[in-house]
Amino acid sequence: MNRSRVQRLLKALETGGFSHAIFAPGASMYYLSGIRAHQSERLTLFGLNLKGEAVLLLPKLEAEGIPDSSHYKTVVTYGDVEGPALALSQFVAELGLHSPQKVAVEPLNLRWFEIQMLTAAGVTSLTSAEELVIRLRLIKDDDELNALKQAANIVDVALQQALPHFQVGMTETELAAELEYQMRKLGSEGAPFGTIVGSGPRGALPHGMPSDRKVQSGDLVVFDYGAMVAGYAADTTRTLAFGELSEKAKAVYHVVQEAQATALQSIKPGVTAEYVDKAARNVIEKAGYGEFFTHRTGHGLGLDVHEFPSIVGGNELELVPGMVFTVEPGIYLPDQFGVRIEDDVVVTETGVEIITKFAKNLVTI
């Protein structure tokens, strides 16, 4: 368990008037406890009270995977035959949750399953603490930055190693498989999200999953993919040319390239997330493609592949050193093609560090 992170959480809980916090498996549970559990039909919870006492509830079959049980007041386990009901009652009692309390939870991570179980055990004052948790994880420490940079290096090298294997006539699924294979060979723990490969007209689908469409000569192909190191995700996009492109496709690519470069140059402490979004959007709008840039310019990155800050219009959050996010403008022309270029960046004391480094000139296969 990371005591310094827990102490920061406890201070924030007290300031917010919370008495406890309960986390289901996910990024925040791992961030605080070091336990990388996954959500399933087996109830798993990590709880804290303002005394700093931590209680863990998990299936017996997971108990030996706890990094250090001495950090917990109690570790409560249960087997598949008896189920979690009695263990949950003990979890509630150990944390002192029976009397009316204000209990912090993550609304995007706590399922109806956990809510029903906790309610049946007498915990009826679950309260969203989404903003509190967001701010807790917003600034990355040195260990987190190191993991993020290692993951970023993997995505860069993996694409370079995959290029000689790419060719016209391969399916999108085959291209994705080759890229994922290279990332695994380089040490990625797995894909933090489903690899996106969109060729030709399917490139106009920002989140299009790979299909059995065969890449044709003259296609632009969008590759959006990621790697994980110590639970931390890299997320990058490159758009490659397979064969000779049309002049329109080349022109659109260069608009996106300019938009991304302009946004990157705008990043420094004190500017707002909205300012960075607008820097990219202005370039694309000036070129006449504003209506075809259909998403925000970027999103935070860390243990979750989509975290805060959100680089989007209306977000007046000021950037500070240690924030990590993507910069990924795109243009998507229905039934024609799409272009997106995405890098992962760290806000520094003087500006920005770009940690994904694969070339952004138009690569032709």
C-alpha positions in Angstrom: 0.0 0.0 0.0 1.3 3.4 -0.9 1.2 5.4 2.4 1.9 8.8 0.9 -1.0 8.5 -1.6 -3.3 7.2 1.2 -2.4 10.2 3.4 -3.2 12.6 0.5 -6.5 10.8 0.1 -7.3 11.0 3.8 -6.7 14.7 3.9 -9.0 15.2 0.9 -11.7 13.0 2.4 -11.6 15.0 5.6 -11.8 18.3 3.8 -14.7 17.0 1.8 -16.6 15.9 4.8 -16.3 12.2 4.0 -15.9 9.6 6.8 -14.8 6.6 4.6 -13.8 5.6 1.1 -14.6 2.4 -0.7 -13.0 1.3 -3.9 -13.9 -1.5 -6.3 -11.2 -3.1 -8.4 -9.7 -0.6 -10.9 -7.1 2.1 -11.3 -7.7 3.9 -8.0 -7.6 0.7 -6.0 -4.3 -0.2 -7.6 -3.0 3.4 -7.2 -3.6 3.3 -3.4 -3.2 -0.3 -2.4 -0.9 -1.8 -5.1 -3.4 -4.6 -5.7 -4.2 -5.2 -9.3 -7.6 -7.0 -9.0 -10.1 -7.1 -11.8 -13.9 -6.8 -11.6 -15.8 -10.0 -11.8 -18.7 -11.8 -10.2 -16.6 -12.2 -7.1 -16.9 -9.2 -4.7 -13.6 -7.4 -4.1 -13.4 -4.1 -2.1 -10.8 -1.9 -0.6 -11.9 0.4 2.2 -10.4 3.2 4.3 -11.6 5.3 7.3 -10.3 8.6 8.5 -8.1 6.8 11.1 -6.1 5.5 8.2 -7.3 2.0 8.8 -7.5 -0.1 5.6 -9.6 -3.2 5.2 -9.6 -5.5 2.2 -12.3 -7.9 1.1 -11.5 -10.4 -1.5 -12.0 -14.1 -2.6 -9.7 -16.6 -0.9 -8.2 -17.6 -4.2 -6.8 -14.1 -4.6 -5.5 -13.7 -1.0 -1.9 -14.9 -1.7 -1.5 -12.2 -4.3 -1.6 -9.3 -1.8 1.7 -7.5 -1.8 1.9 -7.0 2.0 -1.1 -7.8 4.2 0.6 -6.1 7.2 -0.6 -2.8 5.8 -4.2 -3.7 6.5 -6.2 -3.7 9.7 -8.0 -6.8 8.4 -8.0 -8.9 5.3 -11.4 -10.5 5.0 -11.7 -13.5 2.6 -14.5 -15.8 1.5 -14.8 -18.9 -0.6 -17.1 -19.7 -3.5 -19.3 -22.0 -1.5 -20.2 -19.6 1.3 -20.2 -16.4 -0.8 -19.3 -12.9 0.3 -22.3 -11.9 2.5 -20.7 -12.7 5.9 -17.3 -11.5 4.9 -18.9 -8.2 3.7 -20.6 -7.8 7.2 -17.1 -8.1 8.8 -15.7 -5.6 6.3 -18.4 -3.1 7.2 -17.9 -3.7 11.0 -14.1 -3.4 10.8 -14.3 0.0 9.1 -17.1 1.3 11.4 -19.6 1.8 8.6 -22.8 0.9 10.4 -23.8 4.3 11.6 -24.8 6.9 9.1 -21.7 8.1 7.3 -20.7 9.9 4.2 -18.8 7.3 2.2 -16.8 8.3 -0.9 -17.1 6.1 -4.0 -16.2 6.4 -7.7 -19.5 6.5 -9.7 -17.8 5.4 -12.9 -16.3 2.3 -11.3 -18.7 1.1 -8.7 -21.2 -1.3 -10.3 -24.9 -1.9 -9.4 -23.7 -5.3 -8.0 -21.4 -3.7 -5.4 -24.0 -1.0 -4.5 -26.7 -3.6 -3.9 -24.3 -5.7 -1.7 -23.2 -2.7 0.3 -26.7 -1.4 0.8 -27.9 -4.9 2.0 -25.0 -4.8 4.5 -26.2 -1.5 5.9 -24.1 1.0 4.0 -26.6 3.5 2.7 -24.7 6.8 2.3 -22.6 6.2 -0.7 -21.6 9.5 -2.2 -19.9 10.4 -5.4 -16.3 11.6 -4.9 -15.3 11.5 -8.6 -13.6 15.0 -8.5 -11.7 14.2 -5.4 -10.2 11.0 -6.9 -9.5 12.7 -10.2 -7.5 15.4 -8.4 -5.6 12.7 -6.4 -4.3 11.0 -9.6 -4.0 14.1 -11.8 -0.3 14.8 -11.1 2.1 11.9 -11.8 5.0 11.2 -9.6 8.5 10.0 -10.8 7.6 6.3 -10.6 4.5 6.9 -12.7 6.3 9.0 -15.3 9.0 6.3 -15.6 6.4 3.6 -16.3 4.6 5.8 -18.8 7.8 6.6 -20.6 8.7 2.9 -20.8 5.2 2.1 -22.3 5.7 5.0 -24.8 9.0 3.6 -25.9 7.3 0.2 -26.5 4.7 1.6 -28.8 7.3 3.5 -30.8 9.6 0.6 -31.2 6.8 -1.9 -31.9 5.5 0.1 -34.9 9.0 0.4 -36.3 9.5 -3.3 -36.0 6.1 -4.0 -37.5 6.5 -1.8 -40.6 8.5 -4.4 -42.6 5.7 -6.9 -42.1 3.0 -4.6 -43.4 1.8 -4.8 -47.0 -1.1 -4.1 -49.3 -3.6 -6.9 -49.2 -3.3 -7.6 -45.5 -6.6 -7.4 -43.5 -7.0 -4.8 -40.7 -7.1 -7.7 -38.3 -3.8 -9.0 -39.5 -2.2 -5.6 -39.2 -3.5 -5.2 -35.6 -2.2 -8.7 -34.7 1.3 -7.9 -36.0 1.5 -4.7 -34.1 0.2 -6.3 -30.9 2.7 -9.2 -31.3 5.6 -6.7 -31.5 4.4 -4.9 -28.4 4.2 -8.1 -26.4 7.7 -9.1 -27.5 9.0 -5.8 -26.2 7.5 -6.3 -22.8 4.0 -4.8 -22.8 1.7 -6.3 -20.2 -1.1 -6.3 -22.7 -3.3 -3.9 -24.6 -4.9 -1.2 -22.5 -7.7 -0.9 -25.1 -8.7 -2.7 -28.3 -6.2 -1.8 -31.0 -7.9 0.3 -33.7 -7.0 -0.2 -37.4 -9.1 1.6 -39.9 -8.2 1.5 -43.6 -9.6 3.6 -46.5 -13.2 4.6 -45.8 -13.1 2.8 -42.4 -10.5 5.2 -41.2 -13.3 7.8 -41.0 -14.6 5.8 -37.9 -12.6 7.3 -35.0 -13.0 4.2 -32.9 -13.4 1.6 -35.6 -12.3 -1.9 -34.6 -10.2 -4.0 -37.0 -12.2 -5.9 -39.7 -11.5 -8.4 -42.4 -11.3 -5.6 -45.0 -8.1 -5.9 -47.0 -6.0 -2.8 -47.3 -5.9 -1.5 -50.9 -3.2 0.5 -52.7 -3.9 4.2 -52.1 -5.4 3.7 -48.7 -4.6 5.8 -45.6 -4.6 3.5 -42.6 -5.2 4.7 -39.0 -3.4 2.8 -36.3 -4.4 3.7 -32.7 -2.8 1.3 -30.2 -1.3 1.1 -26.8 1.1 -0.7 -24.4 1.2 -1.1 -20.6 4.0 -1.1 -18.2 3.4 -1.6 -14.4 -0.3 -0.9 -15.1 0.4 2.5 -16.9 -0.8 3.0 -20.5 0.7 4.5 -23.5 -1.8 5.5 -26.2 -0.6 6.6 -29.7 -1.9 7.0 -33.2 -0.1 7.1 -36.5 -1.7 7.2 -39.9 0.2 5.4 -42.7 0.0 5.5 -46.5 -0.3 2.1 -48.3 0.8 2.9 -51.8 0.5 6.3 -53.6 -2.1 8.6 -52.1 -4.5 11.1 -53.7 -3.5 14.7 -53.5 -6.5 15.3 -51.3 -5.4 12.6 -48.8 -1.9 14.1 -48.7 -3.3 17.6 -48.1 -5.6 16.5 -45.2 -2.7 14.6 -43.6 -0.6 17.7 -43.6 -3.5 19.8 -42.1 -3.7 17.3 -39.2 0.1 17.3 -38.8 0.1 21.1 -38.6 -2.8 21.1 -36.1 -1.0 18.6 -33.8 2.2 20.5 -34.0 0.5 23.8 -33.2 -1.3 22.2 -30.2 2.0 20.7 -28.9 3.7 24.1 -29.2 0.9 25.7 -27.1 1.4 23.5 -24.0 3.1 25.1 -21.0 2.2 25.5 -17.3 -0.6 28.0 -16.8 -2.4 27.7 -20.1 -5.8 26.0 -20.0 -6.8 22.6 -21.4 -9.3 24.6 -23.6 -6.5 26.7 -25.0 -4.6 23.6 -26.3 -7.8 22.2 -27.8 -8.5 25.5 -29.6 -4.9 25.7 -30.9 -5.5 22.4 -32.8 -9.1 23.2 -33.8 -8.2 26.6 -35.2 -5.9 25.0 -37.8 -8.4 22.5 -38.9 -11.2 25.0 -39.1 -9.1 27.4 -41.1 -8.5 24.6 -43.6 -12.2 24.1 -44.0 -12.5 20.8 -42.1 -13.8 21.9 -38.7 -17.0 19.9 -38.9 -15.0 16.7 -39.5 -12.9 17.1 -36.3 -15.5 15.3 -34.1 -13.8 14.7 -30.8 -11.8 16.5 -28.1 -8.1 17.1 -28.8 -6.9 14.9 -26.0 -7.4 13.0 -22.7 -5.4 12.3 -19.6 -3.4 9.2 -19.4 -2.2 7.0 -16.6 -3.5 3.8 -15.0 -6.7 4.4 -17.0 -6.2 5.0 -20.7 -8.8 7.8 -20.4 -8.2 10.0 -17.4 -8.3 13.7 -16.7 -7.4 16.4 -17.7 -9.8 16.4 -20.7 -8.3 18.6 -23.5 -11.6 20.0 -24.7 -13.4 23.3 -25.2 -14.9 24.6 -22.0 -12.3 23.1 -19.7 -10.6 26.0 -18.0 -8.4 23.8 -15.9 -4.9 25.2 -15.9 -2.1 22.9 -16.8 0.6 22.2 -14.2 3.8 20.2 -14.3 3.3 16.4 -13.9 0.0 16.3 -15.9 0.1 13.7 -18.6 -2.3 13.6 -21.6 -2.6 12.9 -25.3 -2.7 15.3 -28.2 -4.7 13.8 -31.0 -6.5 16.0 -33.5 -8.1 14.2 -36.5 -10.1 14.7 -39.6 -12.7 12.1 -40.6 -14.3 12.3 -44.1 -17.2 9.9 -44.3 -16.9 7.2 -47.0 -13.4 8.5 -47.9 -10.7 8.3 -45.3 -9.6 9.5 -41.9 -6.4 10.9 -40.4 -5.4 11.1 -36.8 -1.9 11.8 -35.2 -1.6 11.2 -31.5 1.3 11.7 -29.0 1.5 11.3 -25.2 2.9 14.4 -23.4 4.1 15.5 -20.0 3.7 19.1 -18.8 7.1 20.2 -17.5 8.2 23.3 -15.6 9.1 25.0 -18.9 6.7 23.6 -21.4 6.1 20.0 -22.6 7.9 16.7 -23.1 6.7 14.5 -25.9 7.2 10.9 -24.8 6.0 9.1 -27.9 8.6 9.8 -30.6 7.8 7.9 -33.7 8.2 10.1 -36.8 5.1 12.1 -37.9 6.1 12.6 -41.5 3.9 10.6 -43.8 5.3 7.0 -43.9 4.5 5.0 -47.0 4.3 1.2 -47.1 
